[in-house]
Amino acid sequence: MKTEKKYKVIAKVSSTGFVKYNVNDLLKFAVFLDRKFPSWRWFNVYRYTKDGSGEQLGNYSCKNRPSNRFICG
């Protein structure tokens, strides 16, 4: 059985807009943001928990993009 890492991601997509997604692949998510929200600015990645209290694992921007599907660690 393949193990999937799950993340909760909060992205700033406009000057006042934010979106929240459950994500399994950070590279595909960045491509999704490029298509759906071309002016996105950054996103923070949190450990997925059902109650939403996961710790922050990383942050990325349109210029500092993820280089791997997952955050190592």
SVG drawing of the C-alpha trace seen along z (x, -y; Angstrom):
<svg xmlns="http://www.w3.org/2000/svg" viewBox="-11 -44 25 46">
<polyline fill="none" stroke="black" stroke-width="0.4" points="0.0,0.0 1.3,-3.4 1.8,-5.9 0.6,-9.4 1.7,-12.4 -1.1,-14.8 -0.8,-18.5 -3.1,-21.4 -2.1,-24.4 -3.2,-28.0 -2.4,-30.1 -2.6,-33.9 -4.1,-34.2 -4.8,-38.0 -4.3,-41.1 -7.2,-40.2 -8.0,-36.5 -6.9,-33.3 -7.7,-29.7 -7.3,-26.5 -6.7,-23.0 -5.8,-19.5 -2.8,-18.5 -0.8,-15.3 1.7,-16.7 3.3,-20.1 4.6,-20.3 1.2,-19.6 -0.4,-22.1 2.0,-24.8 1.0,-24.1 -2.7,-24.2 -2.2,-27.6 -0.5,-28.8 -3.6,-27.8 -6.4,-28.7 -4.8,-31.8 -2.1,-33.2 -1.4,-36.1 -0.9,-33.8 1.8,-35.1 2.7,-32.4 1.5,-29.3 2.2,-27.9 2.2,-24.1 1.0,-22.5 0.9,-18.9 -2.6,-17.6 -4.7,-16.9 -8.4,-16.4 -8.8,-19.1 -6.7,-21.6 -4.0,-22.1 -1.1,-20.8 2.3,-22.5 3.7,-24.5 6.2,-22.5 7.2,-25.0 6.4,-28.0 6.8,-28.7 6.2,-31.6 5.8,-32.1 9.6,-32.7 10.6,-30.1 8.7,-27.1 8.8,-23.5 11.4,-21.3 9.9,-18.0 6.4,-16.5 6.8,-16.2 8.6,-18.0 11.4,-15.7 11.2,-14.9"/>
</svg>
